[in-house]
Amino acid sequence: MSLKVRGKITKINDVQTGTSAKGEWKKLSFILDNQAKYNNIFCFDLFGAESVDSFQKYNQEGKEVDVDFNVSCRGYAILINYGEG
C-alpha cells in the first residue's frame, strides 16, 4: 500500500555514513510538517547514496514537497516480566 503526504520540509539532518559487511552506506533523515491539526509531523529516512544525493540536489528546508512512501515493519513479540505479584 502506497501512502502520500504533502508538507513543508522543516529540518534536514546531517548525512550519516558508515561501513557494514555489505560495504559503504549513506543515510539522511528529514522532518516534514503538513500543518494538519493532529499527526502533522513526519520523519523520513533516505538510504543509499543515489537517493541521498538526489534529495540534497533538489530540496532544502522550507520547500513544500509531496512524499510517496510505504510503511512496513517486522513483527516480533515483546516479553515483559512484571514480577510476581
SULJOZI-V190319 format. One line per field, one symbol per residue. ss: DSSP state (@ for helix, = for strand, . for the rest). burial: + if it has 9 or more other C-alpha atoms within 8 Angstrom, else -. Layout:
ss->???
burial->???
This chain:
ss->.===========...=====..===========.......=======.@@@@@@@@@@.....=======...............
burial->-----+++++-+--+---------++++++++++-----+-----++++-++--------+------------------------
